[in-house]
Amino acid sequence: QVQLVESGGGLVQAGGSLRLSCAASGNIFSFNTMGWYRQAPGKQRELVAAITSGGSTNYADSVKGRFTISRDNAKNTVYLQMNKLKPEDTAVFYCAAGQTIRGAIKTDYWGQGTQVTVSS
């Protein structure tokens, strides 16, 4: 099947940057979309950014202009460059993979999560 391994989380001060990485292995042909969700304490998990195999992207309104999702097909890896981080970005970030069907994302695989903490 598919395994997703995240890396790059950590502690940064407000205004700083982090880059998250997610490497996929296994049946990489079973999905056409990869992305990042996050879940803060007491909050529901939300989609942060996603990218399709064709390069189409979408972002949560709260991160537009600050975060950039990209992919390296040769390495089966997706990145999330996070700039101008805010304390409200603090959350566990989860890599995910699935299918985009008629504009809707169906998530089939999840990583273990990586903690991002932004201090003020």
C-alpha positions as MATLAB code, in Angstrom:
seq = 'QVQLVESGGGLVQAGGSLRLSCAASGNIFSFNTMGWYRQAPGKQRELVAAITSGGSTNYADSVKGRFTISRDNAKNTVYLQMNKLKPEDTAVFYCAAGQTIRGAIKTDYWGQGTQVTVSS';
ca = [
       0.000    0.000    0.000;
       1.138    3.554    0.706;
       3.252    4.996    3.474;
       3.668    8.710    4.120;
       6.550   10.015    6.212;
       6.588   13.636    7.344;
       9.535   15.666    8.518;
      10.445   19.276    9.167;
       8.225   20.243   12.066;
       9.568   22.140   15.020;
       9.459   25.265   17.135;
       9.849   28.699   15.584;
       9.153   32.271   16.577;
       6.371   34.283   15.001;
       7.423   35.571   11.610;
       9.758   32.669   11.015;
       9.691   29.904    8.439;
       9.588   26.124    8.269;
       9.535   23.658    5.416;
       7.654   20.409    5.825;
       8.412   17.375    3.692;
       6.298   14.311    2.985;
       7.803   11.310    1.233;
       5.461    8.709   -0.224;
       6.336    5.083   -0.834;
       4.475    1.974   -1.895;
       1.761    2.095   -4.527;
       2.284    5.688   -5.564;
      -0.107    5.223   -8.467;
      -3.065    4.854   -6.127;
      -3.474    8.608   -5.654;
      -3.307   11.753   -7.728;
      -3.405   14.347   -4.948;
      -1.185   15.050   -1.972;
      -1.561   17.704    0.634;
      -1.386   18.876    4.183;
      -3.989   19.080    6.901;
      -3.548   20.520   10.357;
      -5.312   20.111   13.654;
      -4.948   22.515   16.535;
      -6.018   21.664   20.095;
      -9.783   21.868   20.385;
     -10.218   22.419   16.657;
     -11.306   20.217   13.775;
      -8.790   19.026   11.250;
      -8.642   21.383    8.290;
      -7.118   21.255    4.844;
      -4.161   23.616    4.578;
      -2.965   23.001    1.033;
      -3.208   20.382   -1.689;
      -1.579   19.706   -5.029;
      -2.618   17.359   -7.808;
      -0.403   15.339  -10.102;
      -1.186   17.931  -12.751;
       0.122   20.728  -10.570;
      -3.153   22.343   -9.555;
      -3.094   23.764   -6.035;
      -5.480   25.106   -3.474;
      -4.981   26.689   -0.076;
      -6.931   27.544    2.991;
      -7.766   31.233    3.069;
      -5.807   31.645    6.293;
      -2.509   30.638    4.653;
      -2.804   32.148    1.187;
       0.204   34.296    0.431;
       2.246   32.739    3.233;
       2.412   29.012    2.444;
       3.464   27.318   -0.777;
       2.933   23.671   -1.641;
       5.168   22.008   -4.211;
       6.059   18.539   -5.403;
       9.035   16.576   -6.676;
       7.678   13.672   -8.685;
      11.095   12.025   -9.022;
      11.326   11.763   -5.232;
       7.606   11.164   -4.640;
       7.794   14.012   -2.181;
       5.587   16.984   -1.419;
       6.750   20.070    0.433;
       5.020   22.807    2.331;
       7.022   26.006    2.635;
       5.585   28.041    5.480;
       6.592   31.683    5.807;
       5.467   34.483    8.090;
       4.293   31.962   10.629;
       1.784   33.054   13.242;
       0.998   31.592   16.666;
      -2.397   30.530   15.323;
      -0.587   28.239   12.872;
       0.410   26.038   15.806;
      -0.956   22.560   15.144;
      -0.123   18.998   14.273;
       0.350   18.899   10.519;
      -0.600   15.720    8.679;
       0.474   14.717    5.229;
      -2.281   13.090    3.205;
      -2.773   11.440   -0.161;
      -5.869   10.590   -2.106;
      -7.944   11.239   -5.164;
      -9.454   14.387   -6.532;
     -12.701   13.414   -8.211;
     -14.876   16.024   -9.867;
     -13.253   18.707   -7.767;
     -13.642   16.917   -4.428;
     -10.704   15.462   -2.491;
     -11.057   11.963   -1.058;
      -8.255   11.251    1.413;
      -7.109    7.628    1.488;
      -3.763    7.747    3.309;
      -2.403    9.695    6.263;
       1.001   10.322    7.741;
       1.697   10.183   11.459;
       1.799   13.948   11.857;
       4.473   16.452   12.765;
       4.161   19.165   15.393;
       4.530   22.793   14.373;
       4.701   25.270   17.228;
       4.926   29.016   16.664;
       5.781   31.089   19.702;
       5.003   34.762   20.183;
];
